[in-house]
Amino acid sequence: MEERTEIGLDFEVDKLTNSIENAISGEVFDTLISKLGLGDSRQIRKSEWTFDWKREIKDGTRHVYKLTTVNNPTIVHGLISLTDKGDHVFMDLIENAKFNKGKGKLYKGVAGNLVAFACKTSFEQKYGGVVSFMAKTQLVDHYKQTLGAKVFSGNRMFIDTKEALVLTTRYFKDFRL
């Protein structure tokens, strides 16, 4: 497999919600997060995403998950790619669907929901909820404020156990340590 470099993530945590929330009406929708496999890659049209998600799915070291709503599991609201590092979970990529970006976004809370899932995955792997990622330099302070993330070195950041538990229990009400 070819060598891949880590990129700085530039996702926006617009609002920490309890699920995802319609930006206009404020209505909250329960979500599902499920793994994407090679057979599911046709659900992801390259023109609708910034990153090459089919490449992520094909990478044997990464696990790609989609965020949908319980009532409409065919519409993908966001995607996340995770790597198990043996002692923590690394967020390789995270992206909101085009219709959930910018001022005209339809739903809030997508990125927060996906990050909380990464933390939950870390807890399930017995890593204490610890999640790391590379941030775009200009977003380091944003991630400190919205996620409680800490700087490890340069623009490498991590979410520690305490903050991970707050995020996980906010989005996954049935979660227990």
N, C-alpha and C positions, 0 to 999 in steps of 0.2 A: 504494500500500500504506500502511496506517495506521502511524503512529509507534509504536514499541514501546520501552518502557523496559527497561533491564537490571535483573534482579533478583539479589539476593544468593543464591548457591547454598548449600544446606544439606545436601549429601550427606555421609554418614559413610564414611570409609575405615576399615572394621573390621579389615582385615588385608591386607597386601600378600602375595599368594600367587603361585604360578606360573601360575595359571589361575583357576578358581573351585573352591571346596572345600565339600563337604557339611559343614554345621555340626555334625552329629551323628556321622557316621562318619569324617570326615576324608578321605574319598575325593575325589580331584582329577579334574576333568573338563576335557577340552580344549574350547576355545570357538571360536565363529565370530562375527565382527562383520560385518554386511552392511547396506547402505543400505536405508532404507525409502522407497518411493515412494508416490504417491497410491493406486495399486492395492493396496498392502500395508496401507493404513491400517485395513482391517477386522480385522487381527490385534491391533490395540490397542483394547481396550474402555475407554471413558472412565471407567467405574466402578472400574477396576483401577489407575488412575494418578492422581496428584495434579495433574499438569500437563496442559494441553490439547495433546496430541501431534499430533492431526490438524491443528491450527492451525500447529504447527511444520512439519509436512510440506508444508502448502500455501504456506508462506513461501518465496518464490523465492530468498532470500539465505541460507537456512540449509539444512544437510544433516543429516538425522536417520539414526541408525544404531541397530541392535538387537544385543544380545548374546544369543546362544543357545549351547547346547552342540552339539558335533559329532554326538553320538549322538541328540539330540532337538532338531532345528532349529525345531520348531513352538512351543516354549515360550520366551517372551521373558523373560530374567532382568533386563535393564536397557536403558535408552535414553539416548542422548546426542544433543544438537543442537549442531552446530559451524558457525561462520562463518569463512570465509577473509578475514582482514583485510589481505591483501597483503604483510604482513611477519611475521605470526604467526597462529596459530589461536585463536579465542575460543570458550570453552565457554559457550553460551547457557543450556542446561539439561542436567541429568544426573539420572537417577532410577533407583533400584532398583525392581523389581517389588514389589508389596505383600508377597509371600511371602518376600522377601529383606530385610525391614526389621524393626527392633526385636529384642527378646530371643528371639523365637521364629523368627527367620529360618532359612531352609533352607540358604542358600549364603552363604559369605563370599568376599570378593575381587571382587565385581561392580563396585563403584565404582572400585577400583584398576585393574581391567582396562579400563574405559572411559576413564579418564584416560590410561592408557598408550597407548590407541588414538589419543587426541587428540594426544599427543606424537609418536607414529609418523606420523600424518598431517602434522604440522608438519615433521618431517624429510623426508618425501616431497615436500613442497611447497618444499623448500630454505630453510626458515625456522629451521633449527638446532634444531628440537624445541620452540621457544618457544610456550607456551600461556598465555593469560590468562583470567581469570574474576573475577567479582564474588563475594565471600564474605559470608555473614552474619557480622556483627561478632563474635559469640561463637565462631565457628569458625576465625577467622584463625590462632590458635595451633595448632589441630588440623592445619590444612593445612601449616603450617610444619614441624611434627614428622613427619607421616606422608608427605607428598609432597616435602618440601624446598622448598615454595613460598616465594616472597618477596613482601613488600608493595611494591607500586609506589606507590600513593597511596591513603590512606583504607582502604577494604576491597577495592580492586582489587589482585589478586594475579597473580603469574606464576610459571611453572615455566621455569627457564632450561635451557640446553643440557645441562649436566652432570647435573642431576637428571632431565631428560627422557630422557637416554640410559640411566640406571639403570632407570627405569620401563619404557621400551620394551623393553630387552633382557631384562628379567625376564619379561614377558608374551609377547613375540614372539621366541622363541629363534632363528629364522632371520633376524632383522633384521640388516642390515649397512649401515653408513654408506657 
